[in-house]
Amino acid sequence: MTEAPITQLLDRAARGDRAADEALVAAVVGQLERIARNQLAAGNRGGLDGLTLEPQMVAHDAILKLFEQPVEFENRRHFFAYATQVMARAIIDYQRKRGAQKRGGDLQRVTLSWVRDESSLDLFDVPEALTELQALDPRKAELVGLRVFWGATMEEAADLLEISLSTAERDWRFARRWLADWLDRGVPRNPG
């Protein structure tokens, strides 16, 4: 579905149009499930084996939470960024509970090969790193979210961010270096 219909549905839903709520859910649920699948797999050695939480449950729960506490969204990009954060928090809570039940908290390590091949980071540190990057440069943080959680290609991410492919590639290189620094020292660079 193109941006205009989703943006229009968001506007109508914000004004209390119940039919728009249903149409919005139908328009976005598949994409939210894909994002949830990517997030769950990233925290579980690349697969969904052994998980009791399903991508559909995460996506539907996020939709319910979005309707419980309505937010005015500027466009579909803002909607998906917010929904992705809601789902990430739910998955992290699930992983924490799951880890606490295993031999005193068997915390999962996630390799972020897109940052640096030898780097690893606790899944629980990802929101902190992205929050810091968001404070320094929101577009770069959003690009990381699109690439990592959405599984968007560079071209898709550039289109969603409404920037050129070369700018997206430059932002991606910066974000990778910044996150590598954050992993090494916990002291990120200022964007520039």
C-alpha positions as CSV (number, residue, x, y, z in Angstrom):
1,M,0.0,0.0,0.0
2,T,1.3,3.4,-0.8
3,E,2.0,6.2,1.7
4,A,-1.1,8.3,1.0
5,P,-3.7,5.7,1.9
6,I,-2.0,4.7,5.2
7,T,-1.4,8.4,6.1
8,Q,-5.1,9.1,5.3
9,L,-6.2,6.1,7.4
10,L,-4.0,7.4,10.3
11,D,-5.7,10.9,10.0
12,R,-9.2,9.4,9.9
13,A,-8.5,7.0,12.8
14,A,-7.2,10.0,14.9
15,R,-10.5,11.7,14.3
16,G,-12.4,8.6,15.7
17,D,-13.4,6.9,12.5
18,R,-13.8,3.2,13.6
19,A,-13.9,2.0,10.0
20,A,-10.5,3.6,9.4
21,D,-9.2,1.7,12.5
22,E,-10.1,-1.6,10.9
23,A,-8.8,-0.6,7.5
24,L,-5.5,0.6,9.1
25,V,-5.0,-2.7,10.9
26,A,-5.6,-4.6,7.7
27,A,-3.1,-2.4,5.9
28,V,-0.3,-2.6,8.4
29,V,-0.6,-5.9,10.2
30,G,1.5,-7.9,7.7
31,Q,4.4,-5.4,7.9
32,L,4.3,-5.3,11.7
33,E,4.4,-9.1,11.7
34,R,7.5,-9.0,9.5
35,I,9.2,-6.5,11.8
36,A,8.3,-8.6,14.8
37,R,9.7,-11.7,13.1
38,N,12.9,-9.9,12.4
39,Q,13.2,-8.7,16.0
40,L,12.5,-12.1,17.5
41,A,14.9,-13.8,15.2
42,A,17.6,-11.3,16.0
43,G,17.4,-12.0,19.7
44,N,17.2,-15.8,19.2
45,R,20.3,-16.7,17.1
46,G,18.6,-15.8,13.9
47,G,15.6,-18.1,14.2
48,L,12.3,-18.6,16.0
49,D,13.0,-22.1,17.3
50,G,12.2,-22.5,21.0
51,L,10.3,-19.3,21.4
52,T,6.8,-19.2,22.9
53,L,6.1,-15.7,21.6
54,E,5.0,-15.5,18.0
55,P,5.4,-12.6,15.6
56,Q,1.6,-12.4,15.1
57,M,1.1,-12.0,18.9
58,V,3.7,-9.2,19.1
59,A,2.2,-7.3,16.1
60,H,-1.4,-7.6,17.3
61,D,-0.4,-6.6,20.9
62,A,1.4,-3.6,19.5
63,I,-1.7,-2.6,17.5
64,L,-3.9,-2.9,20.6
65,K,-1.5,-0.8,22.6
66,L,-1.4,1.9,19.9
67,F,-5.2,2.1,20.0
68,E,-5.3,2.1,23.8
69,Q,-3.1,5.2,24.0
70,P,-3.7,7.1,20.8
71,V,-0.8,9.0,19.3
72,E,-1.2,11.5,16.5
73,F,1.1,10.2,13.7
74,E,2.6,12.6,11.1
75,N,2.8,9.8,8.5
76,R,3.3,6.1,8.0
77,R,7.0,6.4,8.8
78,H,6.3,7.9,12.2
79,F,3.6,5.2,12.8
80,F,6.0,2.3,11.9
81,A,8.9,3.8,13.9
82,Y,6.6,4.1,17.0
83,A,5.1,0.6,16.5
84,T,8.6,-0.8,16.1
85,Q,9.6,0.7,19.5
86,V,6.5,-0.7,21.1
87,M,7.3,-4.2,19.8
88,A,11.0,-4.0,20.7
89,R,10.0,-3.2,24.3
90,A,7.6,-6.2,24.4
91,I,10.2,-8.5,23.0
92,I,12.9,-7.3,25.4
93,D,10.5,-7.9,28.3
94,Y,9.8,-11.4,27.0
95,Q,13.5,-12.1,26.6
96,R,14.3,-10.8,30.1
97,K,11.6,-13.1,31.6
98,R,12.8,-16.0,29.5
99,G,16.4,-15.4,30.5
100,A,15.5,-15.1,34.2
101,Q,13.9,-18.6,34.1
102,K,17.0,-20.2,32.7
103,R,19.7,-21.1,35.2
104,G,19.7,-17.7,36.8
105,G,19.3,-15.6,33.7
106,D,20.9,-17.0,30.6
107,L,21.1,-13.7,28.8
108,Q,21.3,-13.9,25.0
109,R,24.2,-12.3,23.1
110,V,23.4,-10.9,19.7
111,T,26.1,-10.4,17.1
112,L,25.8,-7.2,15.3
113,S,27.8,-8.2,12.2
114,W,26.6,-5.1,10.4
115,V,28.5,-3.0,13.0
116,R,31.7,-5.1,13.1
117,D,32.2,-8.8,12.7
118,E,33.7,-9.3,16.1
119,S,31.2,-7.1,18.0
120,S,28.5,-8.5,20.2
121,L,26.0,-6.6,22.3
122,D,23.3,-7.7,24.8
123,L,19.9,-7.4,23.2
124,F,19.0,-5.2,26.2
125,D,21.6,-2.6,25.3
126,V,20.2,-2.0,21.8
127,P,17.4,0.4,23.0
128,E,20.0,2.4,25.0
129,A,22.3,2.7,22.1
130,L,19.5,3.7,19.7
131,T,18.2,6.2,22.3
132,E,21.6,7.9,22.5
133,L,21.9,7.9,18.7
134,Q,18.3,9.3,18.4
135,A,19.3,12.2,20.7
136,L,22.3,13.0,18.6
137,D,20.9,12.3,15.1
138,P,17.3,11.1,14.7
139,R,17.5,10.3,11.0
140,K,20.5,8.0,11.5
141,A,18.8,6.3,14.4
142,E,15.7,5.8,12.3
143,L,17.8,4.4,9.5
144,V,19.2,1.8,11.9
145,G,15.7,0.9,13.0
146,L,14.5,0.5,9.4
147,R,17.5,-1.6,8.4
148,V,17.7,-3.8,11.6
149,F,14.1,-4.2,12.8
150,W,12.2,-3.7,9.5
151,G,14.8,-5.6,7.5
152,A,14.5,-2.8,4.9
153,T,16.9,-2.7,2.0
154,M,19.0,0.5,1.6
155,E,16.8,1.6,-1.2
156,E,13.6,1.0,0.8
157,A,15.1,2.9,3.8
158,A,16.1,5.8,1.6
159,D,12.6,6.0,0.1
160,L,10.9,5.9,3.5
161,L,13.3,8.5,4.9
162,E,12.8,10.6,1.7
163,I,16.5,11.0,1.2
164,S,18.8,10.0,-1.6
165,L,20.4,6.6,-1.7
166,S,23.9,8.1,-1.4
167,T,22.8,10.0,1.7
168,A,21.3,6.8,3.2
169,E,24.5,4.9,2.5
170,R,26.6,7.7,4.1
171,D,24.3,7.7,7.2
172,W,24.5,3.9,7.4
173,R,28.3,4.0,7.3
174,F,28.3,6.7,10.1
175,A,25.8,4.7,12.2
176,R,27.9,1.6,12.0
177,R,31.0,3.4,13.1
178,W,29.1,5.2,15.9
179,L,27.7,1.9,17.2
180,A,31.1,0.3,17.0
181,D,32.5,3.2,19.1
182,W,29.6,2.8,21.5
183,L,30.4,-0.9,21.8
184,D,34.1,-0.3,22.4
185,R,33.9,2.5,24.9
186,G,30.4,3.3,25.7
187,V,31.3,6.8,24.6
188,P,29.8,7.5,21.2
189,R,31.0,10.1,18.7
190,N,29.0,13.2,17.9
191,P,27.5,13.0,14.5
192,G,28.9,15.4,12.0
